[in-house]
Amino acid sequence: MKRILVVEDEDAIREFVVINLQRAGYDVVEANSGEAALQKYEENHGEFDVAILDIMMPGIDGLTVCKELRKKSGNLGIIMLTAKTQEMDKVTGLMLGADDYVTKPFSPSELVARVDSLYRRVAIAEMREENNFQEELVSGDFVLNLRNRALKKKGRMIELTQVEFQIMEYFFSNPGVALDRTNILTHVWGEAYYGEEKIVDVNIRRLRMKIEDEPSNPKHIVTVWGLGYKWEA
């Protein structure tokens, strides 16, 4: 069963989300606070594919829950629920390890499409692990392991989220090629993605902080002005 953790303190919104995800075939565990979310994660031994986190909650907020869950699992898909006024929180959530965000108000079809897209990435990663898939992509000092989604730079391990892994796999498969934001967005988030292209830029920024010697002066993930990015080993 596809299992998802829904964390939202407003009962009406949480029930709306839960009902629509259940209709789409997901096994849903719900929590009405950040504290309850972390407790349910532990009670279920972390056996979730995706977590949906509301940012604004009393007590432990969604950003803190995101940070804690990401520490516990690099495989978990994380989607933040945000308000239109929470522009900085969207970026913060992505920098803390979230894979995507959905802005309120949202339609059931939009939410389910986002969850489906993220779940497919999680399922592919799990399938590779279960099949002991060990293929690696090598680019200069970097080695990308397609089984455990790990990146090594000169032998040093760099853990990646689902989204970061897919971006790096796309770069490694197209070395030196200028990839525009739309192509990256479609390849990683899927053709049915409803969101904005800036999510690409935030994830690139996060990746640079992990792999570049000088993130502010990147040598590997290079900006192609007016277009997007390219990978240089």
C-alpha positions as CSV (number, residue, x, y, z in Angstrom):
1,M,0.0,0.0,0.0
2,K,1.2,3.5,-0.8
3,R,1.5,5.2,2.6
4,I,1.4,8.9,3.1
5,L,1.6,11.1,6.3
6,V,-0.6,14.2,6.2
7,V,0.2,16.9,8.8
8,E,-2.3,19.8,9.0
9,D,-3.7,21.5,12.1
10,E,-6.9,22.8,10.4
11,D,-9.4,19.9,10.6
12,A,-11.4,20.9,7.5
13,I,-8.3,21.1,5.2
14,R,-6.8,17.9,6.7
15,E,-10.0,16.0,6.1
16,F,-10.2,17.3,2.5
17,V,-6.7,16.2,1.8
18,V,-7.1,12.8,3.5
19,I,-10.4,11.9,1.6
20,N,-8.9,12.8,-1.8
21,L,-5.7,10.9,-1.2
22,Q,-7.7,7.8,0.0
23,R,-9.8,8.0,-3.1
24,A,-6.6,8.0,-5.2
25,G,-5.5,4.8,-3.5
26,Y,-3.2,6.0,-0.7
27,D,-3.1,4.6,2.8
28,V,-3.2,7.9,4.9
29,V,-1.9,8.5,8.4
30,E,-3.0,11.9,9.7
31,A,-1.6,14.2,12.4
32,N,-2.9,17.6,13.6
33,S,0.4,19.0,14.9
34,G,4.1,18.8,14.3
35,E,4.6,16.9,17.6
36,A,2.0,14.3,16.6
37,A,3.6,14.0,13.2
38,L,7.0,13.1,14.5
39,Q,5.4,10.7,17.0
40,K,3.4,8.9,14.3
41,Y,6.5,8.7,12.1
42,E,8.3,6.8,14.8
43,E,5.3,4.7,15.7
44,N,5.1,3.6,12.0
45,H,8.9,2.9,12.0
46,G,9.3,5.6,9.2
47,E,7.4,3.4,6.7
48,F,6.0,6.3,4.7
49,D,6.6,7.1,1.0
50,V,5.4,10.8,1.1
51,A,4.7,13.4,3.8
52,I,2.5,16.4,3.3
53,L,3.3,19.2,5.8
54,D,1.5,22.4,6.5
55,I,4.0,25.1,7.3
56,M,2.0,27.2,9.7
57,M,1.2,25.2,12.8
58,P,1.3,26.0,16.5
59,G,4.1,24.4,18.5
60,I,6.5,22.6,16.1
61,D,5.9,24.1,12.7
62,G,6.1,22.4,9.3
63,L,9.5,23.7,8.5
64,T,10.9,22.1,11.7
65,V,9.1,18.8,11.0
66,C,10.5,18.9,7.4
67,K,14.0,19.3,8.8
68,E,13.6,16.5,11.3
69,L,12.1,14.1,8.8
70,R,14.8,14.8,6.3
71,K,17.4,13.9,8.9
72,K,15.7,10.6,9.4
73,S,15.2,9.7,5.7
74,G,16.6,10.8,2.4
75,N,14.1,8.6,0.6
76,L,10.9,10.2,2.0
77,G,9.1,12.5,-0.4
78,I,8.1,15.8,1.3
79,I,5.5,18.3,0.0
80,M,4.9,21.6,1.9
81,L,1.5,23.2,2.1
82,T,1.9,27.0,2.0
83,A,-0.1,30.2,1.7
84,K,0.4,32.7,-1.1
85,T,1.9,35.1,1.5
86,Q,4.6,32.6,2.6
87,E,7.0,33.2,-0.3
88,M,10.2,33.0,1.9
89,D,8.8,29.9,3.7
90,K,8.5,28.1,0.4
91,V,12.2,28.7,-0.3
92,T,13.2,27.8,3.2
93,G,11.2,24.6,3.0
94,L,13.0,23.6,-0.2
95,M,16.4,24.4,1.3
96,L,15.6,22.3,4.3
97,G,15.0,19.3,2.1
98,A,11.4,19.5,0.9
99,D,10.8,18.2,-2.7
100,D,7.9,20.3,-3.6
101,Y,5.2,22.7,-2.3
102,V,1.5,23.3,-3.0
103,T,0.0,26.7,-2.5
104,K,-3.4,27.1,-0.8
105,P,-6.1,27.1,-2.0
106,F,-5.5,24.0,-4.2
107,S,-7.7,21.6,-6.2
108,P,-7.8,17.9,-5.4
109,S,-6.5,17.1,-8.9
110,E,-3.5,19.3,-8.4
111,L,-2.6,17.8,-5.0
112,V,-3.0,14.2,-6.2
113,A,-0.9,14.9,-9.3
114,R,1.9,16.3,-7.2
115,V,1.7,13.4,-4.8
116,D,1.6,10.8,-7.6
117,S,4.6,12.4,-9.3
118,L,6.7,12.3,-6.1
119,Y,5.5,8.8,-5.2
120,R,6.7,7.5,-8.6
121,R,10.2,8.8,-7.9
122,V,10.2,7.2,-4.4
123,A,9.0,3.9,-5.9
124,I,11.7,3.9,-8.5
125,A,14.4,4.5,-5.9
126,E,13.0,1.7,-3.7
127,M,12.9,-0.7,-6.6
128,R,16.5,-0.1,-7.4
129,E,17.5,-0.7,-3.8
130,E,15.4,-3.9,-3.6
131,N,16.9,-5.2,-6.8
132,N,20.4,-4.4,-5.6
133,F,20.8,-2.1,-8.6
134,Q,24.4,-1.0,-8.6
135,E,25.0,0.9,-11.8
136,E,27.0,4.1,-11.4
137,L,27.5,7.2,-13.5
138,V,31.0,8.8,-13.4
139,S,31.7,12.4,-14.2
140,G,35.2,13.7,-13.4
141,D,35.7,13.6,-9.6
142,F,32.0,12.6,-9.1
143,V,30.4,9.2,-8.9
144,L,26.6,8.9,-8.8
145,N,25.3,5.6,-7.5
146,L,21.9,4.9,-9.0
147,R,20.9,2.3,-6.4
148,N,21.3,4.3,-3.2
149,R,21.0,7.8,-4.7
150,A,24.3,8.8,-3.3
151,L,26.8,11.1,-4.8
152,K,30.5,10.9,-4.1
153,K,33.0,13.6,-4.7
154,K,36.6,12.4,-4.5
155,G,35.4,9.6,-2.4
156,R,33.4,11.8,0.0
157,M,29.7,10.8,0.3
158,I,27.1,13.4,-0.4
159,E,23.5,12.4,0.4
160,L,20.8,13.6,-2.0
161,T,17.0,14.0,-1.7
162,Q,14.8,12.5,-4.4
163,V,14.7,15.7,-6.4
164,E,18.4,16.4,-6.1
165,F,19.2,12.9,-7.3
166,Q,17.1,13.2,-10.4
167,I,18.6,16.6,-11.2
168,M,22.1,15.1,-10.9
169,E,21.2,12.1,-12.9
170,Y,19.9,14.4,-15.7
171,F,23.1,16.5,-15.6
172,F,25.3,13.4,-15.7
173,S,23.4,12.0,-18.6
174,N,23.9,15.4,-20.5
175,P,27.4,16.6,-19.6
176,G,28.2,20.1,-21.0
177,V,24.7,20.5,-22.5
178,A,22.8,23.6,-21.7
179,L,19.5,22.5,-20.1
180,D,16.7,25.1,-19.8
181,R,14.6,25.3,-16.7
182,T,11.5,24.0,-18.5
183,N,13.3,20.8,-19.6
184,I,14.6,20.2,-16.1
185,L,11.2,20.9,-14.6
186,T,9.5,18.5,-17.0
187,H,12.2,15.8,-16.6
188,V,12.2,15.9,-12.8
189,W,8.7,16.9,-11.7
190,G,6.8,15.5,-14.7
191,E,4.8,17.0,-17.5
192,A,1.7,17.4,-15.3
193,Y,3.5,19.6,-12.8
194,Y,1.5,22.7,-11.8
195,G,4.2,24.7,-10.1
196,E,6.7,27.4,-11.0
197,E,10.1,27.2,-12.6
198,K,11.7,28.9,-9.6
199,I,11.6,25.5,-7.8
200,V,14.4,24.5,-10.2
201,D,16.5,27.5,-9.1
202,V,16.1,26.7,-5.4
203,N,17.1,23.1,-5.8
204,I,20.1,24.1,-7.9
205,R,21.1,26.5,-5.1
206,R,20.8,23.6,-2.6
207,L,22.8,21.3,-4.7
208,R,25.6,23.9,-5.1
209,M,25.9,24.2,-1.4
210,K,26.5,20.4,-1.2
211,I,28.9,19.9,-4.1
212,E,30.7,23.1,-4.9
213,D,33.9,24.2,-3.2
214,E,32.6,27.8,-3.5
215,P,28.8,27.7,-3.9
216,S,28.8,31.4,-4.8
217,N,31.3,30.7,-7.6
218,P,30.2,27.4,-9.0
219,K,32.5,25.4,-11.3
220,H,30.3,22.4,-11.9
221,I,26.6,23.5,-12.0
222,V,27.1,26.5,-14.3
223,T,24.4,29.0,-15.0
224,V,23.5,29.6,-18.7
225,W,22.1,33.0,-18.5
226,G,18.6,33.4,-20.0
227,L,18.2,29.7,-20.3
228,G,19.1,27.4,-17.4
229,Y,22.1,25.3,-16.3
230,K,24.7,22.9,-17.5
231,W,27.0,20.4,-15.8
232,E,30.8,20.7,-16.1
233,A,32.9,18.0,-14.5
